[in-house]
Amino acid sequence: MSQFDKRNLTMMMDFYEMTMANGYFVNGSSNRVVFDVFYRRNPDAGGFAVFAGLEQVIDYVENMKFDANDIDYLRGQKIFNDDFLESLKNFKFRGDIYAFPEGTIMYPNEPCITIVADLIDAQLVETAILAQINHQSLIATKARRIVRSAEGRFVSDFGARRAHNMDAATYGARAAFIGGVNGTATVSAGQLFKIPVSGTMAHSWVMYFKNEFEAFKKYAEVYPDSTMLLVDTYDVVHSGIPNAIRIAKEILEPQGKRLRAVRIDSGDLAYLSKKIRKMLDDAGLNDCKIIASNSLDEFTITSLLKQGAAIDSFGVGERLITAKSEPVFGAVYKIVAVEENGKFIPRIKVSENVEKITNPGVKSIYRVYNAEGQAVADLIALFDEKIDMSRPFRYVDPVKPWKNRSFVDCTVKKLSRLYVKDGKRVETLPTLHEIRDYVKHQLAEEIWDEEQRFENPHRHYLDMTPDYYDMKMSLLDKTRSAMDN
């Protein structure tokens, strides 16, 4: 077994988490605290993001432990208290985790995950949680954009070889499936997550044999029920498609089989696909599909379809698995409350950059729906605040707090659920296919089309109850006064 296979993921943290934990231990700081995970800006200037990675977060916290090798390594840094290191031998995460259901459509500045735990527990999980949520939410969101651009056509993840490493390929495929792609070429993801997996041939297959026709013939003989041929190794129009048609007529049709598809991976995809479609149709192969790949994303796919490209399916690789146009999601992990004398006292981060001022305290997030069932806003409330929508409900728009506004004829749904209690999961997690269906349902039935457009999407409002807004402003005033003194 390699050293990589023996890794303990508990050690996947920033070093400052361990130095702070040691400092808290030495100082006897053991209060329970509340941390929120949220992000500040949608990728690609989009209208929303897709929450993904929760299952891996829960797996991580349930299995946290430090073994003898880990503790010896930390002792070798020569800065940690011996009693603190000894305490790690029995470490278990014993906190609570509240989160949106995985696959929830989410927006900036609202907590998709809230950790309630002893200070050291809450500190040690920071990096691992952010790594999972940042990566999978980014890829799921990018995948959703790509799927939307394909306008119902089949989309497959082709990205493994361009992913940043093997984990990024496997979990990126999981996230892409949540975002709506139909399948993956990554075998590990297919095995682990039951994602439909598919693949055909590479240029090397065609180049190995003495000519293109022989290469196609050998492939069709092995896979007569699923023959899909890569036709751009030499010349699509003068060699690839004519040879594919010969395979269909001379090899497959005598067996009662049909040529399933041809794939192009280079050249002018719009022009070639239209040329290929005519050649196939003229040969009576109207049912043969055209698959396109080659550095595709939502922008190139949109352009291709506007040009009338005759493409039935897209294989999307590097620009999906790396989210090339926006490769950082930007979720952060901020303390929002500290327990004192049995009560959680709000904490707020103040910054010269207004967007970096945090929403303090233990809170609840509600999605507000109009009478037609569309989500018109999200609402931040105090954790135990009652939200009564049976009559007009006044709210505060934090961007324009002077306006007097109310929700009328609306209903609400609380978004966060308790998934982990005292370090153990307390709710059954949905299957990956259920998560994917949940994303699709929200975007089809609840989220405005105007929020889903690529350019200048409608901004989803994040409003506050008057009581929550007053608490935040009061805390800002106190903080400013303390700074002045």
SULPE-V576126 format. One record per backbone hydrogen bond with DSSP energy under -0.5 kcal/mol. CO is the residue of the C=O (numbers start at 1). NH is the residue of the N-H. E is the energy in kcal/mol with one decimal. If there is no record, write none. Layout:
# SULPE-V576126
CO NH E
CO NH E
This chain:
# SULPE-V576126
2 6 -1.0
4 7 -1.4
7 9 -0.7
8 11 -1.9
9 12 -1.9
11 13 -2.0
14 17 -1.7
14 18 -0.8
15 18 -0.5
15 19 -2.1
16 20 -2.5
17 21 -2.3
18 22 -2.5
19 23 -2.1
20 24 -3.1
21 25 -2.3
22 26 -2.6
23 27 -2.1
24 28 -0.5
24 29 -2.6
25 28 -1.2
28 30 -0.7
31 119 -1.9
32 339 -3.0
33 117 -1.8
34 336 -3.2
34 337 -1.3
35 115 -2.8
36 38 -0.5
36 334 -2.3
37 112 -2.1
37 113 -1.1
38 332 -3.4
39 109 -3.5
42 45 -1.1
43 46 -2.0
45 457 -0.5
49 51 -0.5
49 106 -2.9
51 103 -2.8
52 137 -0.5
53 57 -1.7
54 58 -2.4
55 59 -2.3
56 60 -2.1
57 61 -2.4
58 62 -2.0
59 63 -1.0
60 63 -0.9
61 64 -0.8
61 93 -0.5
67 71 -2.3
68 72 -2.5
69 73 -2.1
70 74 -2.4
71 75 -2.6
72 76 -1.8
74 77 -1.3
75 78 -1.7
81 85 -2.2
82 86 -2.4
83 87 -1.9
84 88 -1.1
85 89 -0.5
86 89 -1.3
87 90 -1.1
88 66 -0.6
88 91 -1.5
95 423 -2.7
96 116 -2.5
97 419 -2.8
97 420 -1.6
98 114 -3.0
99 417 -2.7
101 104 -1.9
104 51 -2.4
106 49 -2.1
107 110 -1.1
110 112 -0.5
112 100 -2.4
113 37 -2.9
114 98 -2.8
114 116 -0.5
115 35 -2.4
115 117 -0.5
116 96 -3.3
117 33 -3.0
118 122 -2.7
119 123 -1.9
120 124 -2.2
121 125 -0.9
123 126 -1.1
125 129 -2.2
126 130 -2.4
127 131 -2.8
128 132 -1.9
129 133 -2.6
130 134 -3.0
131 135 -1.7
132 136 -2.2
133 137 -2.1
134 138 -1.4
135 139 -2.2
136 140 -2.6
137 50 -0.6
137 141 -2.1
138 142 -2.3
139 143 -2.9
140 144 -2.0
141 145 -1.7
142 146 -2.2
143 147 -2.9
144 148 -2.2
145 149 -2.1
146 150 -1.4
147 152 -0.7
148 151 -1.3
150 153 -1.4
154 314 -2.9
155 182 -2.9
155 183 -0.9
156 158 -0.6
156 316 -2.8
157 185 -2.0
159 162 -1.8
159 163 -0.7
160 163 -1.4
165 169 -1.9
166 170 -2.3
167 171 -3.0
167 172 -0.5
168 172 -1.4
169 173 -1.7
170 174 -1.5
171 175 -2.4
172 176 -2.6
173 177 -2.0
174 178 -1.9
175 179 -2.2
176 180 -0.6
176 181 -2.1
177 180 -1.0
183 157 -2.6
184 198 -1.8
185 187 -0.8
186 190 -2.0
187 191 -2.6
188 192 -2.7
189 193 -2.5
189 195 -0.7
190 194 -1.1
196 184 -2.3
202 205 -0.9
202 206 -1.1
203 207 -2.6
204 208 -1.7
205 209 -1.1
211 215 -1.9
212 216 -2.6
213 217 -2.7
214 218 -2.7
215 219 -1.9
216 220 -2.7
217 221 -2.0
218 222 -1.4
219 223 -2.7
223 226 -0.9
226 228 -0.6
227 260 -1.5
227 261 -1.5
229 231 -0.7
229 263 -2.8
235 239 -1.8
235 240 -3.4
236 241 -3.0
239 243 -2.5
240 244 -2.0
241 245 -2.7
242 246 -2.0
243 247 -2.1
244 248 -2.2
245 249 -2.4
246 250 -3.5
246 251 -0.5
247 251 -1.8
247 252 -2.3
248 253 -2.6
252 255 -1.5
252 257 -2.4
253 256 -1.6
258 260 -0.6
260 289 -2.4
261 229 -2.1
262 291 -3.1
263 231 -2.3
264 293 -2.0
267 269 -1.2
268 272 -3.1
269 273 -2.2
270 274 -1.7
271 275 -2.2
272 276 -3.2
273 277 -2.4
274 278 -1.8
275 279 -2.1
276 280 -2.9
277 281 -2.7
278 282 -2.6
279 283 -1.1
280 285 -3.0
281 284 -1.9
285 288 -1.6
289 262 -2.3
289 291 -0.5
290 312 -2.4
290 313 -1.5
291 264 -2.4
292 315 -2.8
297 301 -2.5
298 302 -1.9
299 303 -2.1
300 304 -2.7
301 305 -2.4
302 306 -2.0
303 307 -1.5
304 309 -2.3
305 308 -1.4
309 311 -1.2
312 154 -1.2
313 292 -2.5
314 156 -2.7
314 316 -0.6
315 317 -0.5
316 158 -3.0
317 320 -1.5
317 321 -2.5
318 322 -1.6
320 323 -0.8
323 326 -1.9
324 327 -0.5
332 38 -1.6
334 36 -2.7
336 347 -2.5
336 361 -2.4
337 34 -2.4
338 345 -3.1
340 343 -1.6
343 340 -3.5
343 345 -0.7
345 338 -2.2
347 361 -0.5
348 350 -0.5
349 358 -1.5
352 354 -0.7
353 356 -2.1
354 357 -1.8
358 360 -0.8
362 383 -1.6
364 381 -2.5
365 415 -2.9
365 416 -0.5
366 368 -0.5
366 379 -2.8
367 413 -1.8
368 376 -2.5
368 377 -1.1
369 411 -2.1
370 373 -2.0
374 370 -2.5
374 376 -0.6
376 461 -0.6
377 368 -3.0
378 463 -3.0
379 366 -2.5
380 465 -2.4
381 364 -2.5
382 385 -1.8
386 388 -0.7
387 389 -0.7
392 394 -0.6
393 407 -2.9
394 466 -0.5
395 405 -0.8
396 398 -0.8
396 464 -2.4
397 400 -0.9
400 403 -1.7
403 405 -0.8
405 395 -2.1
407 393 -2.5
411 369 -3.1
413 367 -2.8
415 101 -0.6
417 99 -2.4
417 419 -0.7
419 426 -2.4
419 427 -0.8
420 97 -2.2
421 424 -1.8
424 421 -3.1
431 435 -2.2
432 436 -2.4
433 437 -2.2
434 438 -2.0
435 439 -2.0
436 440 -2.1
437 441 -2.6
438 442 -2.4
439 443 -2.2
440 444 -1.8
441 445 -2.8
441 446 -0.5
442 446 -2.4
442 447 -2.6
446 375 -2.8
448 451 -1.1
448 452 -0.6
449 452 -1.2
449 453 -0.7
450 458 -2.2
461 378 -2.8
461 463 -0.6
463 380 -2.9
464 396 -3.3
465 469 -2.8
466 470 -2.6
467 471 -1.9
468 472 -2.4
469 473 -2.6
470 474 -2.4
471 475 -2.2
472 476 -2.2
473 477 -2.3
474 478 -2.3
475 479 -2.5
476 480 -2.5
477 481 -2.4
478 482 -2.4
479 483 -2.1
480 484 -2.3
481 485 -1.6
